[in-house]
Amino acid sequence: MGYFRPAIEAMTGYIPGEQPKPGTNIIKLNTNENPYPPSPKALEVLRSLDSEWLRRYPDPFAKEFCQAVSEVLGVPADWVLVGNGSDDVLNVLVRACAEGADRSVVYPMPTYVLYRTLAAMQPADVVEVPYGEEFQLPIEALVAAKGAITFIATPNSPSGHCVPLEDLRTLAQQVAGIVAIDEAYVDFAESSALPLLQEFENVILLRTLSKGYSLAGLRMGFALANPKLLTGLFKVKDSYNIDAIATAIGTAAMRDQSYKNACAEKVKRSRTQLSTDLKNLGFTVLPSHGNFVLATPPDGRAEFLQQALKQRGILLRYFKQPGLDDKLRITVGTDAQNQILIEAIVSLLNS
Ligand SMILES: *Cc1c(COP(=O)(O)O)cnc(C)c1O
């Protein structure tokens, strides 16, 4: 007998974007971190840490954080489930709801690769439905696939497009299973699917503090859903999946909406500028509602550019897969970082 279950033997592990050592002099535009520091209020909590928080087990439900979410988003506190990053919540959701052919995982493509990885581990069958030419949601095919979970990331990565609320509503009406709406990038978008929570018991929203709140290293994410949908997930999650420090810092960050919104506004302005600059260099750039853009370099020399820029200390994300292998996903940095990127591209394209 081998060490691993057949499903684990057969699967490919998720490959995260490169994470260079902190302090390395690198412009890191490959994993959609926020270029601005976390809220000063969150940092204040970090500096005032009490050792007692470490000695004792944390609150298994991070209730203090749920309360903050409740006040900020106007959702009851018992509609919130907190995770060690939203990846943890995604993991719990797949563990609790998907299995085999009868309880499959369905999503439009291209999208976040982790959905496939989590399904492969379970294992649960996967149905991948291509997006339309202009990223229209393929509602009919998604419904026909009858997933136990249908994942929709909006704004989507790597495309950056938003799925219209009406399409999400139609989907939630027509599928019997769960519609999991991954709003990792909602802080950079104009709208959210929050209104659907009250309308549909089968809708779950996933949020994270990694992108909008500049706290990717903290590992904090959460789900919003009807308590009926959350009950099964609470059985599956680790008792202490969110540590005491994350809970305290995350709560302060959640309560500081004005700081988060101000950073998001800066990112959005820079996104416009970066898109314009790239287009002026002959790139095709998709309109984006996230803190990144998906751009096709002239002559499709995406892999060359990614490699050459890496040698110059600038990291971008390249996906070697059909439909994406001529494109680069570029995180929006500060204006200064974006300017350095643009200058490096100019010199590479001229060489
Ligand atoms: C970044 C990202 C996540 C994961 O966020 P964490 O909270 O850091 O685990 C989830 N979904 C999408 C689409 C993302 O881009």
The ligand as an SDF file (V2000), in Angstrom:
LIG
                    3D

 15 15  0  0  0  0  0  0  0  0999 V2000
   -6.2730   35.7600   -2.7560 C   0  0  0  0  0  0  0  0  0  0  0  0
   -7.5130   34.9690   -3.0290 C   0  0  0  0  0  0  0  0  0  0  0  0
   -8.0870   34.1550   -2.0520 C   0  0  0  0  0  0  0  0  0  0  0  0
   -7.3810   33.7600   -0.7910 C   0  0  0  0  0  0  0  0  0  0  0  0
   -7.2050   34.6610    0.1260 O   0  0  0  0  0  0  0  0  0  0  0  0
   -6.6060   34.2850    1.5490 P   0  0  0  0  0  0  0  0  0  0  0  0
   -7.5920   34.8800    2.4620 O   0  0  0  0  0  0  0  0  0  0  0  0
   -5.2700   34.9200    1.5740 O   0  0  0  0  0  0  0  0  0  0  0  0
   -6.5460   32.7870    1.7130 O   0  0  0  0  0  0  0  0  0  0  0  0
   -9.2920   33.5380   -2.3290 C   0  0  0  0  0  0  0  0  0  0  0  0
   -9.8770   33.6750   -3.5230 N   0  0  0  0  0  0  0  0  0  0  0  0
   -9.3420   34.4090   -4.4880 C   0  0  0  0  0  0  0  0  0  0  0  0
  -10.0360   34.5160   -5.7990 C   0  0  0  0  0  0  0  0  0  0  0  0
   -8.1360   35.0720   -4.2780 C   0  0  0  0  0  0  0  0  0  0  0  0
   -7.5720   35.7590   -5.2620 O   0  0  0  0  0  0  0  0  0  0  0  0
  1  2  1  0
  2  3  1  0
  2 14  2  0
  3  4  1  0
  3 10  2  0
  4  5  1  0
  5  6  1  0
  6  7  2  0
  6  8  1  0
  6  9  1  0
 10 11  1  0
 11 12  2  0
 12 13  1  0
 12 14  1  0
 14 15  1  0
M  END
$$$$
